[in-house]
């Protein structure tokens, strides 16, 4: 069957339209990510509550739940408080204080850790990801962005972010690792801290009086 010139022209237009729409979606999604990160930077130093649910099987609802507070120092520092544990990243080293045994571990920050991932999300470190989807449901005040890693060999494979359209704050992040196992993080609205409070919260000097396990090299 011989196709008409008009039909051929329409067929050729379709891929071009798909590429155009994909580019516009990525551009709009990146602008939203930049706006969200700018919002958290402007509020820093700040603290927000979070809940992490890590699922161990794709086919069941079995998961481990952790609740804590995440502090952003306004620079490269962050702190996380769990029940019985205090974690401080001073911009170079990770300090983990176990309150039960009064023991502190000092070590490099694992670039694949959930804590590093949370900080990168809020502070706009998206160099390794690209926006692949943008969804706004009718009557919904949230935007859901889908992101993929640029390198298929990265630990995280896909991320879905639920962002409040008005406040530009992150409500929930869902990400899949290379095994397609899911982790869901719920966030509460951030609260600004006074600089003096930040200095106290990020003081690692007081931890040096505890029993130290120093893994710095």
LINHU-V217174 format. One record per backbone hydrogen bond with DSSP energy under -0.5 kcal/mol. NH is the residue of the N-H (numbers start at 0). CO is the residue of the C=O. If there is no record, write none. Layout:
nh co
NH CO
NH CO
This chain:
nh co
2 0
7 3
8 4
9 5
10 6
11 7
12 8
13 9
14 10
15 11
16 12
17 13
18 14
19 15
20 16
21 17
22 18
23 19
24 20
25 21
26 22
27 23
28 24
29 25
30 26
31 27
32 28
33 29
34 30
35 31
36 32
37 33
38 34
39 35
40 36
41 37
42 38
43 39
44 71
45 71
46 190
47 69
49 67
50 185
51 65
52 183
53 51
53 63
54 52
54 181
55 61
56 61
59 56
63 53
65 51
67 49
68 80
69 47
70 68
70 78
71 45
72 70
72 76
77 88
78 70
79 86
80 68
81 79
81 84
83 81
84 81
85 96
86 79
87 94
88 77
89 87
89 92
93 106
94 87
94 92
95 93
95 104
96 85
96 94
97 95
97 102
98 83
98 96
99 83
101 97
102 97
103 210
104 95
105 212
106 93
106 104
110 108
112 109
116 112
117 113
118 114
119 115
120 116
121 117
122 118
123 119
124 119
125 123
128 125
129 147
131 145
132 145
134 143
139 136
142 162
143 134
144 142
144 160
145 132
146 158
147 129
148 156
149 127
151 149
153 150
156 175
157 175
158 146
159 173
160 144
161 171
162 142
162 160
163 168
164 140
167 163
170 161
171 161
172 184
173 159
174 182
175 157
176 180
177 154
179 176
182 174
183 52
184 172
185 50
186 170
187 48
190 46
192 44
196 193
197 193
198 194
199 195
200 196
201 197
202 199
203 201
206 203
207 203
207 204
208 205
209 206
210 101
212 103
213 211
214 105
214 212
